[in-house]
Amino acid sequence: MQFDKFLVGRQPIFDREEKVFGYEFLFRKTGTDDRAEFFDPTTATSRVLVNIFQNFGIKSLTGDKKAFINIDESIIMQDVLDVLPKENLVLEIVETTKVTPEVIERVAAYYKEGYVFALDDFVLSAEYFNMFMPLFPFTEYLKVDMKENCLAKMDRVEKIFHGRHMMLLAEKVETRNDFTFAYESGFELYQGFFFEKPAVIQKKNIEPSKASILRILSHLAQNAEISDVESEFRLQPELTLKLLKLINTCSFCLRNEVSSIKHALNLIGRESMRKWLTIMLYAGNKGDHVKSTLLETAMLKAHVLEILTVKAFGEKSTALADAFFIGLLSHLDVILCVTKEELLEMISVKDNIKRAILYKDNDLGVLLALLDATDDVMSDVNQEYLDRFSLSEDDITQAKLEGLNWLADQQGIFESI
């Protein structure tokens, strides 16, 4: 499938319980140099969205969550929307949209057919109110940019829109403090990467079970005897049960159930054991939705990095196991409230893994940098990096979409930890 050099980004949207409510899909087109070329929503929707939804289906991209997609008057006045699914789709009318009588009439007609609309990047000013008020009766979500509105207005937003039956969504929520402010100001939904960036990283004691996992990972990295690994597990019986449950739930087409740590190591090997232990480090209390989201994000990055490694170096590459592991480690510092340097020291990782994560100056590190750049729609993708591995933007987009599809099949993992 061709994507005409489009890159896809996905930003989470949370509710007041910090559960993922939906995702906004962000699209951009890159030029031939290393500067990103941003483009109009018409191109993004008509040339990419239809392809994506028809080939992958909205459910494989979002699960049962909502997908928020940008549109403008060009899309509204075309027939593109007719081929998009209504279920779990939210159409964001961007702030540059020309609100003409024809556009209002068309939005009203789509609204009656069951399509759901949001107003994007709303600024709390008289100009915006006058411009977009005719669309208020058909708008279910109002997205207010925290960076474009003063805090005093943000604090009064619930009173301003009282009685209009629109869910208020705060955009660009980048820190825990941003989330708290928006929450207390009456917003019901929150978009951004605040869950990846703790307001303050504080030193704290690591839970005994997680400390044990870190020690075991260190043993595995140093090729310690199986007896040494087993000894560490004996100190944490609950950890042993959880790990065996996880491995059996997400079995590797094993004929027999794994019954002991020694059995598991002999059957699946050290690399796979390392993978499952790292996944377990993301486990939190039931209801800790931020940790679940971090695990989803890390697993997605791990699998996409794995796919790109195959594309770059082939299916028999020795870098494959390290690629997945690097992706899993990508958000673990946030979970454990330590720096990346401290985390890598704790588990005694190989030098190539350390360099990939900290400096991004080797092959896997460059692939990680490419992936990070495509996750942030405002970042540039370095064409030299793509050329280094004979990759295209299409390859990255395809890998990310395959990764989302794969993630949808991994629900057993989230239920087991």
N, C-alpha and C positions, 0 to 999 in steps of 0.2 A: 504494500500500500504506500502511495506517495503522499507526502504532506507539504510539498512545495517549500521545503526549508522552514517549516513552522516549528516553534518550540512551545511546549505545554508546561505551564506551572500550575500548582494546586495549592491554595491557601485554605486552612481550616477555619470554620466558623463554629463557635461554641455557644451553648446556652448558659443559663445562670448556674446550673449545677456542674459546669465545666465539661459537659458531655459534648461530643462533636454533633452539631446540628446539620452541617452541610459543608460543602467546599465551593469556593469560587475557582473556576477554571480560567486561567490567564493565558493569553496567546500572544505570540509575537513572531515576526518574520525576521530572519537575519540576512544581512547582505553578504557580499563576498569578502569584505574585510572583517576586522575584529570588532567593529562597532555595530551594535544592534540597531536594526532599522525597525522602528515602531510603525504601526499601520492602523488603518481604520477598521472598526468592528465589522463592516460589511465583508471585507476580505476574510477576516478571521472566521466569521460564522459560516459564510457560504462555501468556502473552500476547505475548511477543516472540520467544523462541527458536524456537518451532515455525514462526512466520512467516518468520523469517530463514533458517532452514535449508531450508525447503521452497521458498522463492522464490529464494534465492541459491545454496544448496548450500554445504556446509562447505569444499569444495575452493577455491571462489572467495574465501573469507574468509581461509583460512590456507595455501593451496597444499598442500604435502605435510607441513605442520607440524601439531602437535597443538593442539586447542582445549580450553582448560580453562574449565568452566562451573560456577558455584555452585549448589548445591541444598541443601535441608534435608529434614526428615522429611515435610513436606507433599508435596513433589514425589516423594519416594521411595515414599510410600504411594498416590500417584495413578498413573494410566496414562500420564502425560506422557512418561516415559522411553522407552516402547515405540515412539514415533514419531520419536525422535531417532536419528541414525545412530551406529553403534558405531565405525566407522572413524575413527581419529585424534581421538576424543572422550574427554576425561577429566572425570569428574563429581566436583567438589570438594564434599565434605560439610563445611558450614560449622561453625564452633565453637559456634554456638547450637543445633545440632541436638539434639533429645531422643532419646537412644539407648535405645529401648525394645526388648523382645524381638521385637516385630513388625517394627521397623525393621531389626534385625539379620538376621532371617529373610528380609526382602525384599531387602536388600543382597546376602546370600549367593546368593539366586536370580538376581539380575541379574548377579552376578559369574560364575556358572556359564554364563550366556547369552553371556558375552564382554564385558560392560561393564567399563570401567576406572574405579577410584575413587581419589581422593586425600583426605587429611584436611587441611583448611585452617586457617591461623592457629594452629598447634599451639603450646601453651605447655608447656615442660618442667617440669611440676609433678605432684605426686602426684594432684591432683584431675583433671587432664586424662588421665593414664594410666588411672586407675580408670574414667573416663567412656568413653573411646574404645578401650580395649584389646580389647573384643569385636569391633571392626571391623578390627583389625590384620591378620587373615588374608586380608581381602579388599581391602587397601589397597596400591596399587603406588607411590604418591607421598605423602610426608609433607612438608608445607609448614610450615616453622618461621619465625616472624616475628622478624627481627633486632632490632626495636625493643621487642618484648615479652619478650624473654629476655635474661638477663645474659650477658655475653661468656664467662664461665667455663663456663656450661652449654653454650653454643653450641660451645665448643671441645671438649667431651666428647661431642657428639651422636653421632659415629660409633661410639664405644664403647657408648653407651647402647642404640643400635638395631642393634648388630652381630648378624648372623645372622637378621634379620627380613625380609630381601629386599625392603625398601622403598627407592626412590630418595629421597634427601634433597634438598629444595629450599629454599633460603634466600630468604625474601621481604623486600621493602623494602630491596633492595640499591641504595643511592642514590649511592654514591661508589666510586671505584676502590679505596679502602682497604677498604670493606665487601666488595667482591668478593674481594680478596686474602685477607682474614680468613676468609671463608666457604670459599674454595677450600682454604686450608691446614687448615681444620677438618674437611674430608672431605665437604663438600656437593658434589653432582654437578650440580645445577641452580641457577640464580640468576635471580630475577625483580626487575625494577625498571628505572629509567631511568639507571643508573650510566653507561651509554655516552654519555648526553647531557651528563653533568656531569664533566669531568675533575677529578681531585682538586686539581690546581694548574695554572692556566694560566701557562705559562712562555713567555717570549719565545724564539723559535728561528728559525733561518734557514729561509725558505720554499724548497722545492725549485725549481730553475731552471725546470722545465716549468710548475709552478703559478704562479710569478712571471710567466712569459710570458702565461699565461692571464689573470691579473689585469690585466696591461698592455693586453691585447687587449680585455678587457671595458671597460676605461676608454676606449680608443679608440672602441669602438662606442657607448658612452654619450655621447660628445662628438661623434658624427656625423663622425668622421674619414674621410678619403679611403680608398677600398678599397686603394689602393697602400700606405698606412701600415699597414693591417691585414695585408696580405700580407707586408710587410717583417718584421713581428714573427714571423710564422709561419716564414719562411725561416730564422730563427735556431734553430728547433726542428723539424727534419724529422720526428722521431718523433711529435711532437704533431700535425703535419699528417696523417700516416698514420692515427693513432688517431681523429682527428675525422672524417675522411672515411669510415673504416670504420664508425664509430658512426652517422653520418648515413645511410649506405647500408644498414646492418643494420636500422635503424628508419625506413625511408624513408617519405616523405610521399606515397606512391602516385606516386613520380616515374617517368616513362617511361624516362629515361636515368640511368645511374649518375653520381653526382657525381664529377668527376675533378680538381677544383682548388678552392682556397679562393675564388678569384674567381667560379668557376662556382657554388659553394655559396651565396655571398652573393647573387648575382643571382637564384638559383633559389628559395631559401628565405627570404631577407631577414634583416635585422639582428636582429630580435626572436627568430627561431628559432635563429639562430647563437648569440645570447646564452644561450639556454636550454641548448643542447648543451654549450657551453663550461663553464657552471656545473655541469652534471652531471659533466663530466670532472674538476672540482676535487675531487670525492669519491673519485676513483680512488685506491686504495692498492695495496700489494703483493698478489699472489694469496694468499688465505688471511687477509687482513685483514677478518675478518667484522664487526667493529664498524663499520668504514667502510661496508661494504655495507649494514648495518642502518640507519645514518644516512642513506644515500642513499635507501633504501626509505621511511624515515620522512619525509624531505624531499619526495620525489616524491609520496607520498600526500597530504601536506599541501598541496602545490602544486596538485594536481588537484582536491582537495576545495574549496580556496579558489576555484579557477576555476569550479567548479559553483555555489558559493554566489554568486559574482559575477554569473553568468548569471541566477540566480533573483532577485537583488536589482536588477540594472540592465539585464538583457536581453542577448541573444546578440550584439548589435552594439556592446556597450560597449567603449570604448577602454581601460577598466581591465583587460580580460581578460589581456593579455600581462603587465602588471605584477603581477597576482594570482599567476600561475604563478611568476614570477621571485621574488616575495617568499617564497613557500613553499619554493622551492629554496634561498634564502639562509638559511633558518631555523636550520640546523644547521652552516653552513659555518664559523662562528667556532670551533667545537669541532675540526673537521678541521684548520684552519690554526693553531690555538692562538693566536688573537688575540681581542681584544674585538670585539663587534658594531660599535662605533664605528670601530675601526681597519679592520675589513673593509669597511665602507661607504665609508670614505675611500679605500681602495685602488682601488676600482672606480668611483669617481666617480658614484654612483647619483643619480638625480633626487631632488629634495627630498621628493616625495610618498612615494617608496619608503622613504627614510630615516625619515620621520616614522611611517610605518606600522609599521616594524620596531622602532624605538627607543621611540616614545611611544604608538603605537596610538591616535592622536588624530584620524585622518581615516577616511574610509569603509573603505578596505582594512585599515587598522589595527584598526578595530572588528571587522570580520569575522575578522581573525586572532585577536583577543582572544576572540571567541566560540568559535572552533575550539579554541584552547588550553584554554579552560575545559572543553570537552567531552572533551578528551583526559585530563584529570585528574578522576577520579570524585569527588574531595573538593572540587573548586572549584564555585562558584556560577555559574550562567548568568544574565546580566543581562537581564531581560525588556525593559527599555528598549532595549537593543541589538537584540533581535529585532524589536520594534515599529518601530524606525527603518527597517528594510529589509522590513517586512511578511513576516518569516520566522517559521517555527514550529520547535519542537523536532523535529517530524517531518521538516522540510526538511533539518535538519542530519544526522539519523540516516540519511536516504535518501542524502544526498550522501556520507557516509562509507562506506556500504555500496557505493555505486556506485564510489567511489574504490578500495576494496579489490578489487572485481571488475576494474577497469581495471588495477590494479597487477599482478594475476596475469598479464595479457597482455603485460607489459613485460619479460619475462625476457631478451630479446635485448639490452637495454641493459646489464644486469648482466654478461652474458657478454662484452660488447664493450669495456668499460672496464678 
